[in-house]
Structure formats: C-alpha cells, structure tokens
C-alpha cells in the first residue's frame, strides 16, 4: 500500500507534527465516536513517514498529557506503524466521557474547546460548552469516594510499577488519578489498594449446566492487579493442552481455548466492568465451555457495530491507564483484535447489563477427553467396583463433607463408611479430596473425579 484513502470525520492526516495536534485530539475527544490521527501521512494520503519515531512518540504523549483537560489518560494511545518501509505514528483517540475537553492554556472557553466536523475542526460555542458540561459523567470511578475508611496502602501496586521499571515519587497517587476533586481517595484507589472487598468469582461445574458445582473460588480482596494475575494463573491451569493429529500425520500441541484470546477476554472484562454497582466479573468453567461475564453491557454511546469494528471506548480510563502501564494491555482495541482473530463475533453475548464471552472448547479436545475417560472407566473400573462404592458415586454431587455423604447413605458407623466406601473410591480414582495435603482437615470435602463423573453417568438411575 503506497497511499491511504482519505480524511473523514474520524480520520486526520498530518505530514508532520504541528502545534495543532492538541486541538485535533480535543476535537475527537468531544465527539461521539473518537478518531484516528496519523503523523507521517500527507493530506492526499501519501505515506511520507517520520524521523526519530521513538522520540516523536514521547513528545506527542507529553503534549496530550500536559496540555489537555480534563485528563484524558486512558482515552488515547500512541504507537508506530510500518507502511511502505516507512514509519508513521498512529494516535488512537477514544470518545471522552467528561466532555467538554479543552486546551489547558485557554480553559473551558470557545478558544479552548473544539469539535470535529467533517474533515475539519471548529470552536464550540458557549451554549455547546454548557450543554456538554451539564451532562458530564458524574459517576465515573474517579469521582466516587472510596467506600473504605481509614488509611489505604498500595504496596502491591508499587511493586508492580517498580518491576516494570517505573521510578516512583511522592506524586504517585496524584499521577494515577487516585483522588476525587475534593482531595479524597476515590474508587479507583479502592480497587487498587492492598485491601478491599472486591473479588473475581471463578466457579467450576461438573457438567454443561449449573446443577453440579465442584469448585467455587474467589480471587481478590487485594489490589485488582494482583487479583487479575491470580485469575490468569488459574485459567492457565484450567486451559489444558492436548495433542492434535493433522492430516499430514503431524502432532500439534493445542489448548482447549486460544491462550491469547482467553487472556485478553479476562482483562477486557476486568478493565471495562462497571464497578459502580459493586458487581465484579465472573468466570464460569463448564464441561464444554468457559464463560467470562462483566457487568455493565456496552459502554454508553458504543454500538454493537462499533464494538465489533474494534472501536474502543474505555469505561474506566484510570484502570486502562494502569493496566497499560503494567503491560497487561498494549493499546486501545488490541485485545478485541486478538480475540476476533481467533474466534467469530458469536462468542459474545451482549445484553443491557452484561457482556459475556463464551469460549467452547476445541472439538478435538472434547472428543479425546470423552474417548480417554470412557476407556479408562470401562477397562479399569466397571468390573472392579463394589456395590458400596457404586452407591457412594451415585449420590455424590459437587463438594460434600464425609458426614453429609454418610447421612445421605443412611449409614451410622463412620469407620465402616471410611473403609468400605471412601477409601476404595479414592483408590480407584473415582473420588478425590478437596484438600489432599491435609486429609484430616476439618474443612475437608470430597468430589467426583472426571472418571467418577463418567462412571456415575454409566450407572444412571439404577440402584445397585
């Protein structure tokens, strides 16, 4: 490609960086769609490129960060692209949520407020400025006071920043927008603090519905960054690897779910979740699929078409900025691009209040799992299982204590129950302890293994 198409209401070309850059950014922030600015592209779309791209990126970021109010960190991204062997700078500007945005030098006045009209920009009138200000989002996380009283500590967050090469100073909290306008720690600070009441739920079910819960974990009550890392580790364990044989008799290592898409879906759910209603993201793991659900639906003003066209509008720009600083996200819209590269639009279920991403496992994995488990159960278990163990397997559901299982079977002698039911079921790989390292723990429970689940299905409703 040796030429871009043409400028429009969402696209601006600049052959070189000029003093008008901040005006162009302000104009896009004040629109309903946002836009893209390309430095190194002539007005006619010809690629001319730029010199010293790395230095130019820093200059552009500083201009936007320091010369525009309210702060728009998290609503823009700056990165280089290669076209025709030349480097250009791409600036992605999202629609702002605290309009009107304005040039710091001129304040909230017609001289400082601009709007994108067609391929140009124009000053906003006083009435336009007043109308935008009256509808400015008041319930953004930055404007909500932290519900936690007393001192907030951020040791975990600071460690993550230091590990990523940041030099911290006394302005650390202010730089991350952790205060409301009246100087109180805000909801962003609450989410990022070492202690809070927010947790990400991870539930695991034995089947394809919610009838048989076998795990119910919560990851949180700590910095949202730390909680995110914990859930990512959990999903890495659950996203099992299997070997796929291709037509050319090649053996390929695959995962149940595309690793990159799964990671991006979780981070998107966490960053874009509406925390103002205190509803955290939820991960649910079924026998045939994994779902990630965030609260809030699509960001107000973002249509489904724009969502699938990867036009990003951060709901929580402060969180987006932190996740980007810590390299959990790369740039605006990059996560959706990676998901849609591996999956179709149909994996998203969008409603007024929720956005669910549903990953069905690879068909080859499900087929291998079915064949492997059935074979193991048929050859190793069916002919050996005692009547007592069969009775135990049939009544197992989710995670249960020994007393619960014993009562369901109507047994009074605990030692007999342990020797004739629990012990052989565990030895045959049908039953497992939830805390295997502490078999005598007061919190010990028992659940069926994959073999046990298949064997229970084999038994059906017959009494043995």
N, C-alpha and C positions, 0 to 999 in steps of 0.2 A: 504494500500500500504506500503510495507516494503522496497521497492527499486526503485530508479529512473532508467530510461532506460540507457542511456549512453551519454557521451560527444560528441559534434559535433561542427561544425563551428559556431554555435550560442549558445552553452551551455557549461559552465565551472563549474566543481565541485571542492570544496575545503573543506576538513575535518575541517580545522580551518583557521582563518585569518592569512595571511602571508605577508611579505614585497613585494610580487609580485602583490598584489592587484591592485595598480595603473597601473602597466604595462598591466594587463588584461583589465582594464577599457579603457585605451588609445587605446589598440588594437581593442576593439569593437567600440569605437567612430570613428576610422579611416576606418571602413568597410562600406559597402553599406546597411547593414541590422541591425547593432547593435547586442545585445545578452543578455543572462541572466547568472548571476553568482550566485551560491548557496553556502553559507557558512554553513557547518554542514552536507555536503554530501561527502562521501568518493569517491575516483576515480572510484570505481566499482559500484557506485550508491547507496550504502548502507547509510541509514539515521543514522547519529551518533549524530546530534543535537549540540547545543551550550549552553554555560552558560552565564548568565547575558546578555540576548538578548538586553535589552534596552540600556545598556552601550555600547555594541558592535555596535549597530546601529549608535550611536553618533560618535564613533571612526571611523567607515567606512565613514560616511558622511564628517567628518573633513579631512580625508585623501584625498578623491576625490576632495573636495572643495579647499584645500590648496596646493596640490602637482601636479595639472594638469593645463596646459594652452593650448589654450585659456580657459577661464572659461567655464565650462560645466554645470553650474546650469540650471536646466530645462530639461536637457538631460538624467538625471538618477533619479532613485528612489530606496529607501532602506526601506524594511519593513519585519516584521517577518511573518512566516507561521508555521502552525502546521502540522506535519506528524508523524503518528505512536506514538502520545503522546509526541513527541519531538519538540522543537523549532528550526527552521533553519532561516537563513537570506537570503532573496531573493533580489538581486541587478539587477534591470532592466536598461539596458544601451541602449539608442537610438542612431541611426546613427547621428553623428555630422555634422553640416553644415559649420564649419570653420576649415576644415582639413588643415594641419595636427595638431593633438593634440599631446602633448608631456609632458614628465616629467619635471616639473619646474626646478628640480635640474640640468638637463643635457641640457636644452634648445632644440631648434629646430635642432637636430642633430641625426645621426643614433643611438646614445646612449640613446636618449630620445624619439624617435618615434618608435612605434610598430604597427604591423598589425596582425590580426587574420588569420591564415592559418590552415585549418582543425581543429584539436583539440589543436593546439599549437599557439605560437606567435613567430614572427620573427622581427628583426630590419628592418626598412625601409632604403633603400639606399638613397644617396644624391639626385639622379635623381628622385626617387619616392617622396621625400620630396618637391623638387622644383616643380614637376608637381602638387601635391596637393595644394601647396601654390598659384600657378598661377591661379587655378580655385576656390579659396576660395570665398565664398559668400560675395559680397561687398554690396548688397542691403538689408542686414538684418536690422531690426529696430534699432539695437544698433549702426549701422554705419551711419544712416541717421540723419542729424542735424534737430532739431525741427524747424518746419516752423513758430513757434510763436516767435516774437521778444520781447525783454524785459524780465522782471523777471517772473519766473514760481513759483507758490505756490503749496504746496502739503498738505495743512491742512486736506483735506478729507482723503487722503491716510494714513496719520499719525494716524488719529483717528481710522481707521480700524485696523491698526497694533497694536495700543495700546489696543484696545478692545480684540485683540487676544493674549494679554499677552506679547507682544514684548517690550523690553526696547530700546528706540531709542537713538542714539548718533549722533555725528557730521558726521559720515561716512555713514549715512542712504542712501544718494543718490548714493554714490560710491558702496555700498554693493548691491544695486539693479540694477547696471549697467545702470545708467541713463545718462552716459556721453559717447561721442564719444572718439576715441583715441586721438583727439587733444583737449580734455577738454571741449567741448561744450555739452550742453544738447541735448539729442537725441530724436528720435521719440517715444521711449518708455516713456520718461519723458513727452512728449507732450500728449500722450494718458492718462497718469495717473495724469496729473496736474488738478488743480481745474477748470481751464478754457481751452477749446479747441473748435474746430469746428466740432468735430465728434459726430454723433448721430445715434442711432439704430432706424430704422423705424419700426413702428407697424401699419399695415393697416388692416382694417376690412371691409368685403364686405357682402352685404345682401344675395347674392346667392352663386352659386358654380363657378362663373367666376368673372372677374374684372369690370363688367359693372356698378355695383351699389355700389360705395364706401360710407360707412356710418361713418367710423372713419379713421382719418389719424394723428397718433401721432408720435412725435419724443422724444426719451429719450436719453439725452446726453448733450453736451456742458459742461460737468463736468468730473470728474475723471471716467475712464472707469469702475472702481469698483462700483462706485455709480450708474452709468447708468445701469450696469448689475443687481444690486439689484432692481432698479425701474422696469426693464422689467420682472424680475422674479415675482415681486408683481403683475404686470399687467396680466401675464399668469396665476397666481394662481387664480385671479378673473375670467378670461375667462374659465378656466378649471373646468366647473361646475360639481357638484356632483349629482348623481341620484341613485335611489334605484332599484336594480336588484333582481327579484324573481327567486330563484333557483328551481330545480326540487323537492327538499325536503321542499318546501314552506318556505325557509329561505330568509330573506331580507338582501341583501348585499349592502353596500354603495360603489359605484364605481365612478370614474371620467371619463369624456369624453375621456381623454388621460391619460396613466400611468404617474403619477406625477414625479416619479424619472427619467424616460426616457425623459420626456419633459424638465426637469431642465438640465439634462446632455447634451441634444442636443443643447440647447441655449448656455450653457457655452462653449461647444466644438466649436460652430460657432464663438463665440467672441474671444476665445483664439487662434484659428487657422486661423482666417480671414487674408487675405493678405491686410494689410493697406497701403502698399507702393503705391497702385494705388488710394488711398483715396476713396475706395468703402466699406462702412460699411455693417454689416449683416442686413438682412431684415426679419421681421416676418409678415406673412400674414394669416389672420383668415377668413375662408370661412364658409358657412353654413354647410358643411360636413367634413371639414378638416382644419388643421393648418400646415403651412409650415414655415421652418426656413432655410434661404439661406445665405451661406457665400461665399465670393469671393476668388478665387484662386485655386479651384479644389483641387485635392490631392497634398500633398507636393511632390516636385520633388524627384524622386527616390523611392516613395512608390507606389507599385502596388495595384490594387483593391483587389487581393487575400490577400495581406498583411494587407490591411485596414480592411477587414472583419475577418481576423485572429487576429485582435486587436494588431497589432504591431505598436506602437505609434512612430511617428516622429514629434515632435513639430515644427511648422513653426516659432513660436515666443517664444523662450525658456525663454526670460525675462518675458513675460506676464505669461507663465506657472508657473514660479517660484513664482511670486506674488500671483496668484490665489491659488497656493498650500499653500503658507504661510498663507493665509487668509481662508484656509479650504473651498474654493469654489470648489476645486478639491482635490481628495485624493491621487491618484498615477497615473503614466503613464498608459493609456489604461483602467482605471477603468470606465470612462464614457461610452465608447463604449461597454464594457462588460454589463453594466446595460441596455443600450438601446437594445442590441441584446438578452438580457434575456427576454424582454417583446415583441419584435417585430422581424419580419423577415428582411432579407437583402433588400428586395424590397422597404422598406420605404426610401432608399437612392437613389437619382438621381444624378449621377456623370457625369460632363462634363469637358471640358478642363479648363474652367474658373470658374465654380460654383459647389458647393456641396449643394444639397437641401435635407433636411429631411422632409418627408411628413407624418404627423400623421392623418389618417382618424379616425373620432370619433367612439366610441363604437356603434355598430348597435342597441343595446337595447336602448341607449340614443336617437338616431335619431328617432327610432320608437315611443318611448314615447313622444318625443317633437312634432312629427307630429300629433299623436293622441290627445294630450292635447291641442295643439294650434287650431287644426281643430274643436275640440269640443267646445272650448271657443268661437271661432268666430261664429260657426253655432248657438249655443244656446243663445249667449248674444248680437250678433251684427247684423246679417243679417237682421232680421225683424225690427230693430230699426233705421238703418242708413238712414239719409235723402239724397235726391238727391244731395244737395250741398256737403255734406261730401264725398259721393261716387266720385264726380268729383275731389275733392281735393286729395283723396287717389290715384286715377288713374294716376295723373300727378307727384306725389312725387317720387323723385329719389335722393338717397344719402342725403346729408345735404344741405338744401336750406334756404335762408332768407325769411322773410314774403313778402318782396317786389318781390322777384323772383317768389314765388308761386302765388301771386296776379296777376302779369303780365302774367304768363302762362295761367291763367284762364280768362284773359281779363277783370278783374274787376277794377273799378276806386274808389269805395267807400271803404276805409280801415276799417272803423268801422263795416260796414256790413260784410266785409270779416272776421273780427275777430270774430264776434258773430255767424254768420251762418256757418262758415267753420272751423276756427282754434279751437275755444273753444269747440264745441261738439266733434270734432275729438279727442282732448286731453282727454276729459271727458270719452269717450268710449274706451280709451286705444289703439287707433289706431295710434295716433301721439304723439310725445314727444319732449320736448325742449332739446337742447344740453347743455344748462346752466340753469337747472331748479331752482337753487338757486337765480338766477338773471334774472327773467323773462323780465325785461326791458333793459337788456344789449344791447349795440349797436352791439355786436358780436353774438347775439342770432340767432340760426338757428333751423330748425325743421327737423325731420326724422321719418320714419315709425317705429313702434314697431314690435315685432315678429307677433303680432296679425294683425297689419296693413299690413305686408308683405303677410301673408296668405290671408287676405281679398282682397288685390289687385290682387293676383293670381286668386281668386274666380271670381272677376269682369272681368278678361280677357281684351279683347279689345272692349267690348260693351260700348256704350255711354248711359249714364243714363240721 
